[in-house]
Amino acid sequence: MSILPLARPEIVAMKPYSSARTEAPGRGILLNANESPWSLLSDAGPADSTAVSELNRYPDPQPFKLVSALAKLYGVSEQRVLVTRGSDEGIDLLTRVFCRAGKDAIAQCPPNFGMYRIAAQTQGAAIVSIPRQADNDFRMDGDQLLAALEMDPRIKLLFLTSPNNPSGDLIDRGLLLDLLEAANGKAIVVLDEAYAEFSRQPSASELVNRYENLVVLRTLSKAWGAAGLRCGAALAQEEIISLLRRIIAPYPLASPVISLALHMLSDDMSGRQQQMLEDMQENKGYLLKLLTGRSFIQNIWPGEANFVLFRARKAEELLSFCAEQGIVLRGFSSEPLLQGCIRISVGSKDELSALKTVLDEWEIKLRGILS
Ligand SMILES: Cc1ncc(COP(=O)(O)O)c(C=O)c1O
């Protein structure tokens, strides 16, 4: 007999998050998960020997040196940092702390990162969606958002993403401040800045020092080339941090992760990271150049992150063609506003050259299909 009737019906009914890695296991040229093509620690050797020789001990739940390094990096005090297993964990903790099942809601602006939905559904919170404006480069609809905050008392968390995934656009600083004011006493504003380092707009992390209803999520997954480390941070005033600490797993970070993250954030690595960001910028220019002017591409949104979004004719066929040639891109067939859209992460020069060859071939093949 099936055990399914024993499970929570809403979990049984839930459409699971389709992560880039589950969609395409780690083979081929992976341009689908907004990872860095380089690891900053590739020549760092194993995690330091203390982390290994002390594996018999539980790690420090919030290792002070790491908290301190992240506080310095993001410009807040140590009391305002919670180290998490990537931003994913921050999203989950916030939803569980602020949303009561069956009563409260999150607000989000799709198309955006899929884990806001998953966290809400897992918690039994409702989802209020204020869609981005398809005819305005997917910019958020500030008026609708403000109206939703005003009208819907269920909204306890408002997820904003800047730069947004997958459109790459930024939130206007004036709108952010208006939303923080409008949400005061009603909801927590969560600003997910997973891609902030790639953008020209400075991070809003320092606003945490001024607004008690703001949480900024940062991560080492993207601009630090460490998606596999699973290390991020929630930045907020002490009251929120202490609530999140009540429900976080007792030992969220494995000792080798702590050790590697500390190594990553040591002073002598910052030059390397800066270089990586510059290389990424250069490669993004190359990616944009190789996409521009192609007959099958209808629109390109360069955005401010380490990926580019574009709309193409026969997008599904293009995705399959690239996959057959070993290049994995991200499509959005289930997103109503993103029909025909494809997202490409900025890869290494070699990866992008391989992509160029495949797109050249596709251009010829498509001409045959359409004629
Ligand atoms: C907007 C956004 N937030 C958060 C994440 C997850 O980041 P992490 O690896 O820190 O959990 C991603 C990953 O793609 C993302 O695009």
Ligand as a Chemical Component Dictionary entry (heavy atoms), coordinates in Angstrom:
data_LIG
# 
_chem_comp.id                   LIG 
_chem_comp.type                 NON-POLYMER 
_chem_comp.pdbx_formal_charge   0 
_chem_comp.three_letter_code    LIG 
# 
loop_
_chem_comp_atom.comp_id 
_chem_comp_atom.atom_id 
_chem_comp_atom.alt_atom_id 
_chem_comp_atom.type_symbol 
_chem_comp_atom.charge 
_chem_comp_atom.model_Cartn_x 
_chem_comp_atom.model_Cartn_y 
_chem_comp_atom.model_Cartn_z 
_chem_comp_atom.pdbx_ordinal 
LIG C1 C1 C 0 18.459 34.810 -7.100 1  
LIG C2 C2 C 0 19.083 33.627 -6.455 2  
LIG N1 N1 N 0 19.073 33.530 -5.118 3  
LIG C3 C3 C 0 19.634 32.491 -4.490 4  
LIG C4 C4 C 0 20.225 31.466 -5.199 5  
LIG C5 C5 C 0 20.794 30.292 -4.447 6  
LIG O1 O1 O 0 22.046 30.611 -4.029 7  
LIG P1 P1 P 0 22.867 29.675 -3.044 8  
LIG O2 O2 O 0 23.764 28.845 -3.880 9  
LIG O3 O3 O 0 23.599 30.658 -2.196 10 
LIG O4 O4 O 0 21.887 28.873 -2.249 11 
LIG C6 C6 C 0 20.264 31.506 -6.586 12 
LIG C7 C7 C 0 20.874 30.403 -7.343 13 
LIG O5 O5 O 0 20.846 30.317 -8.524 14 
LIG C8 C8 C 0 19.670 32.610 -7.231 15 
LIG O6 O6 O 0 19.645 32.704 -8.565 16 
# 
loop_
_chem_comp_bond.comp_id 
_chem_comp_bond.atom_id_1 
_chem_comp_bond.atom_id_2 
_chem_comp_bond.value_order 
_chem_comp_bond.pdbx_ordinal 
LIG C1 C2 SING 1  
LIG C2 N1 SING 2  
LIG C2 C8 DOUB 3  
LIG N1 C3 DOUB 4  
LIG C3 C4 SING 5  
LIG C4 C5 SING 6  
LIG C4 C6 DOUB 7  
LIG C5 O1 SING 8  
LIG O1 P1 SING 9  
LIG P1 O2 DOUB 10 
LIG P1 O3 SING 11 
LIG P1 O4 SING 12 
LIG C6 C7 SING 13 
LIG C6 C8 SING 14 
LIG C7 O5 DOUB 15 
LIG C8 O6 SING 16 
# 
